[in-house]
Amino acid sequence: MLNSNLLRKLDMQDLMVFVAVYDQSSVTDVSETLFVSQSTVSYSLKKLRTSFEDELFINTRAGMRPTYKAATMYGHVQKILESINLCHAGSQAFDPTQKAVTFNVCAPEYFEQLILPRLLKNFDHADLPVIVNVQKLETEIPADALRDGRLDLVICFGPHFHREHKDIKTQMLLEDDLVCVFDKQSAPREPAFSLQSFVARRHVFPTPWSSDTNMIDGWLARQAHKRQVIARANSYSAALKMITGTDFIVTLPRRVLKLLADTNVFGHCEAPNGLPGFTLDMQWNEHSAQDSANTWFREQVVKVCADQGLL
């Protein structure tokens, strides 16, 4: 934060004028060096004097002499300009056109269905030699694999579904909620399942990530209820096939429903009141934050989410 609101009126040119006048002691020389008019230099000096509440430079026959305050400021202003130049230069950007690169990702099926297809299409359309290898998400975040470089990125659910690690950075990608899906021939009468009618139905449990239970079962346990799971599926698509022609239900993310469920076959209704939604999060090792390729890949993931209106 700035100590004075007067400082907000300054810009980079004012600071450049300050350093130039200090070095050259001549308004005329400064205007030629910076390719600005003498009136522009004078205006910048006026702003500087007002902002720092000091004369800063005294006009003498020998030129512009800095005051004590200007002398103490000089090194700091130089560092400000150097820092701005460093910000502009940044680290060397990753160029995916120069060589083939492989990114190893641990992610649930949700990522493979909603984000990865568009990501790969973008790479293909840009003719980028990028390979993405995905392994299935387990109950615990593979933190050691992120640390030693075996994995570049982990996509997981949140909030607070997995144990947190201080050296692992997290960014939320999107939010979603859950809906109940059924064969249209076995549609419920109500527009939303009550808790009682929800647990009365038989369920197919898709396991797009390796876990014995999920957010639904945890929530039901807190309500002192339990559902009857009659089958477990390895994918959302398989779960939908399992409920076809039955009165079974499957609880799916709303975005997955829109993507995979044929509206001629399947209907859906709202989940019981209180069933929480979830987030899709992106996690990476803090050391990877300095890696230009890893940074570029994370940016591409975020862009896909933004382009598809998922954010």
TORNU-127249 format. One record per residue (C-alpha): x, y, z; residue number from 1. Coordinates in steps of 0.02 Angstrom, whole numbers, plus 50000, padded with zeros to 5 digits. Last residue first. Example, Ala and Ser with C-alpha at 12.3 -4.5 7.8 and 13.67 -1.06 7.14 Angstrom:
BEGIN
xx 50684; yy 49947; zz 50357; num 2 .
xx 50615; yy 49775; zz 50390; num 1 .
This chain:
BEGIN
xx 49222; yy 48951; zz 49256; num 311 .
xx 49149; yy 48814; zz 49147; num 310 .
xx 49103; yy 48930; zz 49004; num 309 .
xx 49187; yy 48818; zz 48876; num 308 .
xx 49319; yy 48949; zz 48834; num 307 .
xx 49354; yy 48980; zz 49019; num 306 .
xx 49381; yy 48797; zz 49062; num 305 .
xx 49490; yy 48775; zz 48908; num 304 .
xx 49590; yy 48930; zz 48956; num 303 .
xx 49619; yy 48863; zz 49133; num 302 .
xx 49690; yy 48701; zz 49064; num 301 .
xx 49802; yy 48796; zz 48942; num 300 .
xx 49867; yy 48904; zz 49085; num 299 .
xx 49912; yy 48748; zz 49183; num 298 .
xx 50012; yy 48685; zz 49034; num 297 .
xx 50107; yy 48850; zz 49016; num 296 .
xx 50153; yy 48851; zz 49201; num 295 .
xx 50217; yy 48673; zz 49189; num 294 .
xx 50321; yy 48717; zz 49036; num 293 .
xx 50389; yy 48875; zz 49118; num 292 .
xx 50445; yy 48787; zz 49277; num 291 .
xx 50445; yy 48909; zz 49423; num 290 .
xx 50275; yy 48850; zz 49487; num 289 .
xx 50345; yy 48674; zz 49472; num 288 .
xx 50441; yy 48705; zz 49634; num 287 .
xx 50275; yy 48733; zz 49725; num 286 .
xx 50217; yy 48559; zz 49673; num 285 .
xx 50052; yy 48557; zz 49580; num 284 .
xx 49865; yy 48548; zz 49615; num 283 .
xx 49712; yy 48588; zz 49507; num 282 .
xx 49540; yy 48586; zz 49587; num 281 .
xx 49368; yy 48534; zz 49531; num 280 .
xx 49240; yy 48597; zz 49655; num 279 .
xx 49094; yy 48513; zz 49740; num 278 .
xx 48908; yy 48522; zz 49774; num 277 .
xx 48827; yy 48481; zz 49939; num 276 .
xx 48670; yy 48375; zz 49965; num 275 .
xx 48564; yy 48491; zz 50071; num 274 .
xx 48397; yy 48464; zz 49986; num 273 .
xx 48389; yy 48294; zz 49906; num 272 .
xx 48454; yy 48291; zz 49727; num 271 .
xx 48362; yy 48382; zz 49589; num 270 .
xx 48282; yy 48284; zz 49450; num 269 .
xx 48340; yy 48190; zz 49297; num 268 .
xx 48274; yy 48105; zz 49143; num 267 .
xx 48359; yy 47979; zz 49032; num 266 .
xx 48315; yy 47897; zz 48867; num 265 .
xx 48271; yy 48035; zz 48745; num 264 .
xx 48378; yy 48157; zz 48845; num 263 .
xx 48533; yy 48053; zz 48805; num 262 .
xx 48647; yy 48075; zz 48956; num 261 .
xx 48830; yy 48109; zz 48918; num 260 .
xx 48871; yy 48294; zz 48913; num 259 .
xx 48723; yy 48371; zz 49003; num 258 .
xx 48734; yy 48238; zz 49139; num 257 .
xx 48922; yy 48265; zz 49155; num 256 .
xx 48894; yy 48450; zz 49188; num 255 .
xx 48763; yy 48412; zz 49321; num 254 .
xx 48880; yy 48295; zz 49414; num 253 .
xx 48797; yy 48124; zz 49425; num 252 .
xx 48689; yy 48027; zz 49547; num 251 .
xx 48635; yy 47862; zz 49472; num 250 .
xx 48462; yy 47790; zz 49491; num 249 .
xx 48391; yy 47614; zz 49476; num 248 .
xx 48211; yy 47592; zz 49418; num 247 .
xx 48269; yy 47486; zz 49273; num 246 .
xx 48267; yy 47490; zz 49081; num 245 .
xx 48431; yy 47586; zz 49071; num 244 .
xx 48511; yy 47601; zz 49244; num 243 .
xx 48666; yy 47500; zz 49199; num 242 .
xx 48695; yy 47596; zz 49037; num 241 .
xx 48706; yy 47759; zz 49135; num 240 .
xx 48834; yy 47683; zz 49253; num 239 .
xx 48940; yy 47626; zz 49106; num 238 .
xx 48942; yy 47802; zz 49036; num 237 .
xx 48993; yy 47878; zz 49203; num 236 .
xx 49140; yy 47759; zz 49217; num 235 .
xx 49211; yy 47615; zz 49319; num 234 .
xx 49039; yy 47561; zz 49379; num 233 .
xx 48983; yy 47498; zz 49548; num 232 .
xx 48821; yy 47401; zz 49568; num 231 .
xx 48679; yy 47375; zz 49692; num 230 .
xx 48717; yy 47523; zz 49805; num 229 .
xx 48583; yy 47536; zz 49939; num 228 .
xx 48591; yy 47706; zz 50023; num 227 .
xx 48634; yy 47745; zz 50203; num 226 .
xx 48557; yy 47868; zz 50324; num 225 .
xx 48608; yy 47948; zz 50490; num 224 .
xx 48609; yy 48122; zz 50408; num 223 .
xx 48798; yy 48131; zz 50430; num 222 .
xx 48808; yy 47959; zz 50350; num 221 .
xx 48709; yy 48026; zz 50201; num 220 .
xx 48836; yy 48164; zz 50175; num 219 .
xx 48981; yy 48043; zz 50178; num 218 .
xx 48891; yy 47927; zz 50060; num 217 .
xx 48860; yy 48066; zz 49935; num 216 .
xx 49037; yy 48137; zz 49944; num 215 .
xx 49113; yy 47972; zz 49895; num 214 .
xx 49140; yy 47796; zz 49960; num 213 .
xx 49258; yy 47652; zz 49922; num 212 .
xx 49375; yy 47767; zz 49826; num 211 .
xx 49471; yy 47757; zz 49663; num 210 .
xx 49413; yy 47899; zz 49549; num 209 .
xx 49277; yy 47892; zz 49417; num 208 .
xx 49186; yy 47771; zz 49531; num 207 .
xx 49007; yy 47769; zz 49468; num 206 .
xx 48886; yy 47704; zz 49602; num 205 .
xx 48725; yy 47628; zz 49538; num 204 .
xx 48587; yy 47656; zz 49663; num 203 .
xx 48429; yy 47569; zz 49723; num 202 .
xx 48291; yy 47689; zz 49775; num 201 .
xx 48229; yy 47706; zz 49955; num 200 .
xx 48380; yy 47813; zz 49999; num 199 .
xx 48322; yy 47951; zz 49881; num 198 .
xx 48138; yy 47933; zz 49928; num 197 .
xx 48180; yy 47967; zz 50110; num 196 .
xx 48298; yy 48112; zz 50077; num 195 .
xx 48168; yy 48192; zz 49965; num 194 .
xx 48201; yy 48177; zz 49781; num 193 .
xx 48160; yy 48329; zz 49675; num 192 .
xx 48025; yy 48361; zz 49545; num 191 .
xx 47912; yy 48231; zz 49630; num 190 .
xx 47828; yy 48090; zz 49538; num 189 .
xx 47986; yy 47992; zz 49510; num 188 .
xx 48031; yy 47939; zz 49332; num 187 .
xx 48044; yy 47753; zz 49302; num 186 .
xx 48010; yy 47747; zz 49115; num 185 .
xx 48121; yy 47899; zz 49094; num 184 .
xx 48270; yy 47796; zz 49154; num 183 .
xx 48347; yy 47889; zz 49300; num 182 .
xx 48472; yy 48026; zz 49343; num 181 .
xx 48486; yy 48116; zz 49510; num 180 .
xx 48582; yy 48280; zz 49509; num 179 .
xx 48745; yy 48335; zz 49587; num 178 .
xx 48829; yy 48506; zz 49590; num 177 .
xx 48973; yy 48591; zz 49500; num 176 .
xx 49110; yy 48720; zz 49531; num 175 .
xx 49262; yy 48760; zz 49424; num 174 .
xx 49452; yy 48769; zz 49414; num 173 .
xx 49503; yy 48797; zz 49594; num 172 .
xx 49690; yy 48822; zz 49613; num 171 .
xx 49799; yy 48726; zz 49736; num 170 .
xx 49985; yy 48731; zz 49776; num 169 .
xx 50072; yy 48583; zz 49857; num 168 .
xx 50212; yy 48624; zz 49979; num 167 .
xx 50094; yy 48638; zz 50128; num 166 .
xx 50008; yy 48471; zz 50093; num 165 .
xx 49820; yy 48451; zz 50117; num 164 .
xx 49735; yy 48283; zz 50141; num 163 .
xx 49599; yy 48256; zz 50013; num 162 .
xx 49413; yy 48293; zz 50004; num 161 .
xx 49437; yy 48466; zz 50079; num 160 .
xx 49343; yy 48565; zz 49946; num 159 .
xx 49363; yy 48484; zz 49832; num 158 .
xx 49389; yy 48362; zz 49691; num 157 .
xx 49554; yy 48324; zz 49606; num 156 .
xx 49664; yy 48365; zz 49457; num 155 .
xx 49847; yy 48329; zz 49492; num 154 .
xx 49986; yy 48402; zz 49386; num 153 .
xx 50163; yy 48368; zz 49328; num 152 .
xx 50182; yy 48193; zz 49396; num 151 .
xx 50342; yy 48091; zz 49406; num 150 .
xx 50428; yy 48254; zz 49453; num 149 .
xx 50493; yy 48208; zz 49626; num 148 .
xx 50374; yy 48320; zz 49721; num 147 .
xx 50220; yy 48284; zz 49617; num 146 .
xx 50248; yy 48096; zz 49635; num 145 .
xx 50271; yy 48120; zz 49823; num 144 .
xx 50105; yy 48214; zz 49835; num 143 .
xx 50001; yy 48077; zz 49752; num 142 .
xx 49838; yy 48150; zz 49823; num 141 .
xx 49752; yy 48016; zz 49926; num 140 .
xx 49592; yy 47925; zz 49877; num 139 .
xx 49663; yy 47882; zz 49706; num 138 .
xx 49653; yy 47979; zz 49543; num 137 .
xx 49672; yy 47877; zz 49385; num 136 .
xx 49823; yy 47906; zz 49273; num 135 .
xx 49824; yy 48026; zz 49127; num 134 .
xx 49961; yy 48047; zz 48997; num 133 .
xx 49955; yy 48207; zz 48894; num 132 .
xx 50065; yy 48222; zz 48740; num 131 .
xx 50108; yy 48390; zz 48659; num 130 .
xx 50187; yy 48409; zz 48487; num 129 .
xx 50086; yy 48567; zz 48447; num 128 .
xx 49998; yy 48579; zz 48279; num 127 .
xx 49891; yy 48725; zz 48339; num 126 .
xx 49733; yy 48630; zz 48292; num 125 .
xx 49803; yy 48474; zz 48376; num 124 .
xx 49847; yy 48563; zz 48538; num 123 .
xx 49675; yy 48643; zz 48546; num 122 .
xx 49593; yy 48475; zz 48508; num 121 .
xx 49692; yy 48396; zz 48651; num 120 .
xx 49630; yy 48526; zz 48775; num 119 .
xx 49451; yy 48509; zz 48712; num 118 .
xx 49454; yy 48322; zz 48742; num 117 .
xx 49543; yy 48344; zz 48912; num 116 .
xx 49417; yy 48463; zz 48991; num 115 .
xx 49245; yy 48387; zz 49015; num 114 .
xx 49260; yy 48198; zz 48998; num 113 .
xx 49440; yy 48169; zz 49048; num 112 .
xx 49427; yy 48294; zz 49191; num 111 .
xx 49271; yy 48207; zz 49260; num 110 .
xx 49358; yy 48040; zz 49238; num 109 .
xx 49470; yy 48084; zz 49384; num 108 .
xx 49646; yy 48154; zz 49366; num 107 .
xx 49832; yy 48118; zz 49387; num 106 .
xx 49927; yy 48205; zz 49249; num 105 .
xx 50091; yy 48170; zz 49162; num 104 .
xx 50136; yy 48303; zz 49033; num 103 .
xx 50240; yy 48253; zz 48883; num 102 .
xx 50337; yy 48376; zz 48775; num 101 .
xx 50390; yy 48374; zz 48593; num 100 .
xx 50509; yy 48513; zz 48545; num 99 .
xx 50511; yy 48693; zz 48481; num 98 .
xx 50325; yy 48722; zz 48454; num 97 .
xx 50283; yy 48711; zz 48639; num 96 .
xx 50379; yy 48873; zz 48675; num 95 .
xx 50396; yy 48900; zz 48862; num 94 .
xx 50426; yy 49080; zz 48911; num 93 .
xx 50595; yy 49134; zz 48976; num 92 .
xx 50567; yy 49216; zz 49144; num 91 .
xx 50495; yy 49390; zz 49153; num 90 .
xx 50559; yy 49529; zz 49040; num 89 .
xx 50420; yy 49649; zz 49089; num 88 .
xx 50433; yy 49608; zz 49274; num 87 .
xx 50622; yy 49628; zz 49264; num 86 .
xx 50600; yy 49799; zz 49183; num 85 .
xx 50481; yy 49850; zz 49321; num 84 .
xx 50607; yy 49793; zz 49451; num 83 .
xx 50745; yy 49897; zz 49370; num 82 .
xx 50631; yy 50050; zz 49370; num 81 .
xx 50591; yy 50026; zz 49555; num 80 .
xx 50774; yy 49995; zz 49593; num 79 .
xx 50822; yy 50161; zz 49514; num 78 .
xx 50688; yy 50247; zz 49616; num 77 .
xx 50762; yy 50175; zz 49776; num 76 .
xx 50939; yy 50228; zz 49732; num 75 .
xx 50885; yy 50407; zz 49697; num 74 .
xx 50771; yy 50435; zz 49847; num 73 .
xx 50907; yy 50480; zz 49973; num 72 .
xx 50982; yy 50606; zz 49851; num 71 .
xx 50811; yy 50678; zz 49812; num 70 .
xx 50779; yy 50703; zz 49998; num 69 .
xx 50944; yy 50795; zz 50020; num 68 .
xx 50901; yy 50911; zz 49876; num 67 .
xx 50961; yy 50878; zz 49700; num 66 .
xx 51046; yy 51018; zz 49600; num 65 .
xx 50973; yy 51060; zz 49430; num 64 .
xx 51105; yy 51152; zz 49330; num 63 .
xx 51264; yy 51249; zz 49363; num 62 .
xx 51172; yy 51414; zz 49355; num 61 .
xx 51051; yy 51345; zz 49484; num 60 .
xx 50877; yy 51266; zz 49479; num 59 .
xx 50849; yy 51170; zz 49640; num 58 .
xx 50790; yy 50989; zz 49624; num 57 .
xx 50687; yy 50885; zz 49748; num 56 .
xx 50578; yy 51034; zz 49801; num 55 .
xx 50494; yy 50920; zz 49928; num 54 .
xx 50319; yy 50856; zz 49965; num 53 .
xx 50352; yy 50687; zz 49883; num 52 .
xx 50193; yy 50690; zz 49778; num 51 .
xx 50193; yy 50878; zz 49748; num 50 .
xx 50376; yy 50883; zz 49699; num 49 .
xx 50357; yy 50731; zz 49586; num 48 .
xx 50203; yy 50803; zz 49501; num 47 .
xx 50292; yy 50968; zz 49469; num 46 .
xx 50444; yy 50875; zz 49403; num 45 .
xx 50333; yy 50779; zz 49284; num 44 .
xx 50257; yy 50941; zz 49221; num 43 .
xx 50429; yy 51016; zz 49192; num 42 .
xx 50484; yy 50863; zz 49094; num 41 .
xx 50326; yy 50873; zz 48989; num 40 .
xx 50355; yy 51059; zz 48959; num 39 .
xx 50532; yy 51017; zz 48901; num 38 .
xx 50456; yy 50905; zz 48768; num 37 .
xx 50484; yy 50717; zz 48765; num 36 .
xx 50613; yy 50609; zz 48677; num 35 .
xx 50682; yy 50539; zz 48841; num 34 .
xx 50862; yy 50593; zz 48805; num 33 .
xx 50812; yy 50754; zz 48718; num 32 .
xx 50693; yy 50806; zz 48858; num 31 .
xx 50825; yy 50759; zz 48986; num 30 .
xx 50958; yy 50866; zz 48902; num 29 .
xx 50845; yy 51018; zz 48904; num 28 .
xx 50793; yy 50990; zz 49085; num 27 .
xx 50975; yy 50984; zz 49135; num 26 .
xx 51056; yy 50907; zz 49289; num 25 .
xx 51102; yy 50750; zz 49188; num 24 .
xx 51098; yy 50609; zz 49316; num 23 .
xx 50970; yy 50681; zz 49439; num 22 .
xx 50865; yy 50748; zz 49295; num 21 .
xx 50868; yy 50575; zz 49213; num 20 .
xx 50824; yy 50483; zz 49374; num 19 .
xx 50675; yy 50598; zz 49411; num 18 .
xx 50618; yy 50598; zz 49229; num 17 .
xx 50614; yy 50408; zz 49229; num 16 .
xx 50510; yy 50412; zz 49389; num 15 .
xx 50387; yy 50532; zz 49308; num 14 .
xx 50380; yy 50424; zz 49152; num 13 .
xx 50335; yy 50273; zz 49257; num 12 .
xx 50179; yy 50355; zz 49328; num 11 .
xx 50141; yy 50464; zz 49479; num 10 .
xx 49965; yy 50515; zz 49528; num 9 .
xx 49949; yy 50373; zz 49653; num 8 .
xx 50090; yy 50447; zz 49757; num 7 .
xx 49976; yy 50588; zz 49815; num 6 .
xx 49867; yy 50458; zz 49902; num 5 .
xx 50006; yy 50442; zz 50030; num 4 .
xx 50089; yy 50295; zz 50118; num 3 .
xx 50054; yy 50179; zz 49972; num 2 .
xx 50000; yy 50000; zz 50000; num 1 .
